[in-house]
Amino acid sequence: MTLKQFLTLACLSLIIFNCKNKVSNDTIVIEKEWINLFNGENLDGWTPKFYKEDTGVNYLNTFRVSNGVIQVNYDDYTSFDERYGHLFYNALFSSYHLKFKYQFTNQWMEDAPHFTYRNSGIMFHTQDPKTILKNQNWPISVEYQILAEANKNEPRPTGNMCSPGTDIVIDNKISDSHCVRSSSKTYKWDEWVHGELIVYKDSLVQHFVNGNKVLEYSKPQIGGDILIRDFDSAIKIDGKLLKEGYIGLQAEGQGINFKDLKIKVLD
């Protein structure tokens, strides 16, 4: 073998090694490029949908951009009036690794339900926002639920799972709980927290908080009627496994900031 052939073979070996799967937190992650979902300047590429409003209406400018973050902001509200909202990224995703950072603000609409206090979320495997009816209060989706401390010394983990119009399998059976708690610690409301979500189509889902895996489940699927009303029955097919869907940021009466939203598509 000549020196040139040896060097060529060595370079190829290095490329192959760097492209191989890496194992992290018991998860095989296919190395690909990270895609920024938020440009830091505006909401280009995102679509809002609020309860009682048509898709595309950003009710009272709830979702806005300031200082490089996406804000859920209630400055223009006088009352909440059940204006549950979501901001959807305009692309379908199936298997992926999502990263984001969030921080609650001190805004909370006191006429919103009590459970919304220091509570938000990232919805995934959601239905197409164009198929969400005007008076449908919640998208059919799975939720990476975000919580912060509400009462001093009272545990309130973040990175939980909630299931509006869906079911998940945990411990080899469909969960009978609308929300499943994670193993994370409790965080103060004004801390920036790093969340991650790894999804493999309709099989495995893992939640991470500040680099630690805090929850794992499988087989996300349409099912149940919890929180969902006035939906299109042609869309809600109970038992249908969710292989793909949209990603949405939640607004339910509590102010919150999101930044550093990026995604890596997995094989």
C-alpha positions as semicolon CSV with decimal commas, in nm:
position;residue;x (nm);y (nm);z (nm)
1;M;0,000;0,000;0,000
2;T;0,137;0,340;-0,096
3;L;0,147;0,634;0,146
4;K;-0,124;0,810;-0,057
5;Q;-0,351;0,502;-0,036
6;F;-0,285;0,474;0,338
7;L;-0,374;0,839;0,401
8;T;-0,689;0,808;0,188
9;L;-0,799;0,498;0,382
10;A;-0,728;0,672;0,713
11;C;-0,938;0,974;0,615
12;L;-1,227;0,753;0,505
13;S;-1,208;0,560;0,832
14;L;-1,222;0,883;1,031
15;I;-1,525;1,006;0,834
16;I;-1,707;0,676;0,884
17;F;-1,626;0,680;1,256
18;N;-1,761;1,032;1,299
19;C;-2,082;0,945;1,111
20;K;-2,156;0,636;1,316
21;N;-2,427;0,631;1,574
22;K;-2,335;0,762;1,916
23;V;-2,489;0,628;2,235
24;S;-2,604;0,887;2,490
25;N;-2,832;0,834;2,789
26;D;-2,931;0,486;2,666
27;T;-3,044;0,633;2,334
28;I;-2,890;0,576;1,991
29;V;-2,870;0,916;1,823
30;I;-2,794;0,940;1,452
31;E;-2,558;1,231;1,400
32;K;-2,707;1,484;1,158
33;E;-2,723;1,861;1,131
34;W;-2,915;2,067;1,385
35;I;-3,190;2,284;1,241
36;N;-3,283;2,609;1,413
37;L;-3,661;2,636;1,443
38;F;-3,653;3,000;1,558
39;N;-3,455;3,274;1,383
40;G;-3,442;3,497;1,692
41;E;-3,608;3,788;1,512
42;N;-3,969;3,704;1,422
43;L;-4,225;3,425;1,400
44;D;-4,159;3,334;1,037
45;G;-4,225;2,963;0,992
46;W;-4,474;2,944;1,279
47;T;-4,857;2,940;1,283
48;P;-5,076;3,025;1,586
49;K;-5,408;2,861;1,670
50;F;-5,627;2,983;1,957
51;Y;-5,950;2,844;2,095
52;K;-6,243;3,038;1,947
53;E;-6,025;3,179;1,667
54;D;-5,939;3,070;1,314
55;T;-5,602;2,913;1,249
56;G;-5,343;3,182;1,186
57;V;-5,487;3,445;1,422
58;N;-5,236;3,550;1,687
59;Y;-5,497;3,655;1,943
60;L;-5,403;3,982;2,117
61;N;-5,043;3,937;2,005
62;T;-4,993;3,662;2,264
63;F;-4,699;3,511;2,081
64;R;-4,432;3,770;2,015
65;V;-4,055;3,803;1,984
66;S;-3,844;4,020;2,214
67;N;-3,472;4,014;2,287
68;G;-3,419;3,694;2,091
69;V;-3,687;3,488;2,266
70;I;-4,040;3,377;2,179
71;Q;-4,266;3,519;2,445
72;V;-4,608;3,407;2,562
73;N;-4,719;3,752;2,673
74;Y;-5,052;3,869;2,820
75;D;-4,991;4,246;2,827
76;D;-5,287;4,312;2,596
77;Y;-5,539;4,098;2,788
78;T;-5,803;4,213;3,035
79;S;-5,925;3,856;3,096
80;F;-5,813;3,513;2,982
81;D;-6,155;3,397;2,854
82;E;-6,032;3,040;2,790
83;R;-5,804;3,158;2,510
84;Y;-5,589;2,847;2,507
85;G;-5,336;2,888;2,232
86;H;-5,054;2,708;2,055
87;L;-4,784;2,821;1,816
88;F;-4,700;2,550;1,563
89;Y;-4,385;2,511;1,359
90;N;-4,477;2,468;0,994
91;A;-4,324;2,125;0,932
92;L;-4,401;1,761;1,003
93;F;-4,153;1,563;1,212
94;S;-4,142;1,191;1,280
95;S;-3,817;1,079;1,449
96;Y;-3,612;1,358;1,599
97;H;-3,418;1,509;1,885
98;L;-3,560;1,844;1,997
99;K;-3,375;2,088;2,224
100;F;-3,508;2,408;2,380
101;K;-3,474;2,640;2,677
102;Y;-3,757;2,794;2,873
103;Q;-3,811;3,040;3,156
104;F;-4,141;3,139;3,317
105;T;-4,231;3,504;3,365
106;N;-4,428;3,657;3,652
107;Q;-4,740;3,697;3,433
108;W;-5,037;3,477;3,514
109;M;-5,400;3,538;3,421
110;E;-5,587;3,487;3,747
111;D;-5,911;3,393;3,571
112;A;-5,734;3,102;3,400
113;P;-5,776;2,757;3,562
114;H;-5,564;2,713;3,875
115;F;-5,362;2,431;3,716
116;T;-5,219;2,673;3,457
117;Y;-5,012;2,856;3,721
118;R;-4,643;2,820;3,633
119;N;-4,750;2,560;3,380
120;S;-4,684;2,542;3,007
121;G;-4,569;2,284;2,757
122;I;-4,442;2,177;2,418
123;M;-4,691;1,975;2,218
124;F;-4,564;1,715;1,971
125;H;-4,703;1,463;1,724
126;T;-4,994;1,707;1,701
127;Q;-5,255;1,714;1,430
128;D;-5,208;1,961;1,145
129;P;-5,310;2,304;1,284
130;K;-5,521;2,357;0,971
131;T;-5,742;2,068;1,088
132;I;-5,804;2,213;1,436
133;L;-6,162;2,342;1,439
134;K;-6,237;2,697;1,551
135;N;-6,407;2,585;1,873
136;Q;-6,173;2,293;1,942
137;N;-6,008;2,387;2,267
138;W;-5,693;2,171;2,242
139;P;-5,499;1,998;1,966
140;I;-5,486;1,620;1,958
141;S;-5,127;1,578;2,071
142;V;-4,881;1,457;2,330
143;E;-4,732;1,715;2,565
144;Y;-4,391;1,764;2,720
145;Q;-4,535;1,942;3,023
146;I;-4,334;2,227;3,176
147;L;-4,384;2,316;3,542
148;A;-4,208;2,526;3,805
149;E;-4,232;2,557;4,180
150;A;-4,576;2,681;4,289
151;N;-4,545;2,648;4,668
152;K;-4,222;2,653;4,865
153;N;-4,082;2,306;4,947
154;E;-4,360;2,134;4,750
155;P;-4,220;1,897;4,481
156;R;-4,336;1,990;4,132
157;P;-4,125;1,814;3,867
158;T;-4,100;1,935;3,510
159;G;-4,066;1,739;3,186
160;N;-4,384;1,544;3,255
161;M;-4,618;1,388;2,997
162;C;-4,979;1,494;2,941
163;S;-5,213;1,349;2,680
164;P;-5,491;1,568;2,535
165;G;-5,686;1,334;2,308
166;T;-5,409;1,074;2,317
167;D;-5,280;0,771;2,506
168;I;-4,931;0,641;2,576
169;V;-4,793;0,306;2,692
170;I;-4,588;0,295;3,009
171;D;-4,487;-0,017;3,202
172;N;-4,630;-0,224;2,914
173;K;-4,984;-0,090;2,944
174;I;-5,183;0,214;2,836
175;S;-5,154;0,474;3,109
176;D;-5,477;0,550;3,292
177;S;-5,344;0,894;3,392
178;H;-5,384;1,208;3,184
179;C;-5,046;1,327;3,310
180;V;-4,745;1,117;3,412
181;R;-4,487;1,274;3,642
182;S;-4,121;1,269;3,557
183;S;-3,833;1,209;3,796
184;S;-3,695;1,563;3,763
185;K;-3,626;1,799;4,048
186;T;-3,834;2,112;4,108
187;Y;-3,710;2,438;3,953
188;K;-3,774;2,800;4,046
189;W;-4,005;2,986;3,811
190;D;-3,743;3,233;3,683
191;E;-3,468;2,978;3,607
192;W;-3,371;2,903;3,249
193;V;-3,418;2,527;3,210
194;H;-3,286;2,313;2,924
195;G;-3,542;2,063;2,793
196;E;-3,495;1,787;2,539
197;L;-3,731;1,547;2,368
198;I;-3,629;1,238;2,171
199;V;-3,901;1,076;1,962
200;Y;-3,882;0,764;1,745
201;K;-4,200;0,770;1,538
202;D;-4,468;0,567;1,720
203;S;-4,229;0,364;1,934
204;L;-4,003;0,524;2,194
205;V;-4,031;0,871;2,353
206;Q;-3,785;1,013;2,606
207;H;-3,793;1,338;2,806
208;F;-3,479;1,510;2,935
209;V;-3,430;1,800;3,176
210;N;-3,091;1,973;3,205
211;G;-2,925;1,672;3,042
212;N;-3,087;1,401;3,255
213;K;-3,342;1,152;3,127
214;V;-3,650;1,192;3,346
215;L;-3,926;0,999;3,165
216;E;-3,965;0,727;2,902
217;Y;-4,272;0,573;2,738
218;S;-4,385;0,427;2,408
219;K;-4,660;0,389;2,147
220;P;-4,815;0,739;2,145
221;Q;-5,161;0,704;1,994
222;I;-5,493;0,882;1,956
223;G;-5,736;0,800;2,234
224;G;-5,959;0,931;2,510
225;D;-6,143;1,262;2,530
226;I;-5,952;1,434;2,809
227;L;-5,943;1,813;2,754
228;I;-6,063;1,782;2,395
229;R;-6,401;1,909;2,279
230;D;-6,560;2,005;1,946
231;F;-6,305;1,810;1,741
232;D;-6,340;1,662;1,393
233;S;-6,433;1,297;1,444
234;A;-6,271;1,213;1,110
235;I;-5,936;1,322;1,259
236;K;-5,972;1,163;1,600
237;I;-5,939;0,791;1,527
238;D;-5,885;0,624;1,864
239;G;-5,611;0,363;1,866
240;K;-5,428;0,512;1,567
241;L;-5,055;0,518;1,640
242;L;-4,892;0,857;1,598
243;K;-4,591;0,823;1,369
244;E;-4,549;1,195;1,300
245;G;-4,694;1,536;1,366
246;Y;-4,630;1,902;1,433
247;I;-4,455;2,072;1,725
248;G;-4,629;2,351;1,916
249;L;-4,555;2,592;2,200
250;Q;-4,833;2,628;2,454
251;A;-5,009;2,938;2,590
252;E;-5,266;2,873;2,861
253;G;-5,263;3,181;3,081
254;Q;-4,907;3,169;3,215
255;G;-4,630;3,385;3,070
256;I;-4,321;3,201;2,949
257;N;-4,014;3,257;2,729
258;F;-3,867;3,007;2,482
259;K;-3,530;3,020;2,308
260;D;-3,262;2,802;2,143
261;L;-3,522;2,582;1,975
262;K;-3,346;2,339;1,745
263;I;-3,408;1,994;1,605
264;K;-3,207;1,708;1,461
265;V;-3,389;1,461;1,239
266;L;-3,314;1,097;1,328
267;D;-3,325;0,789;1,105
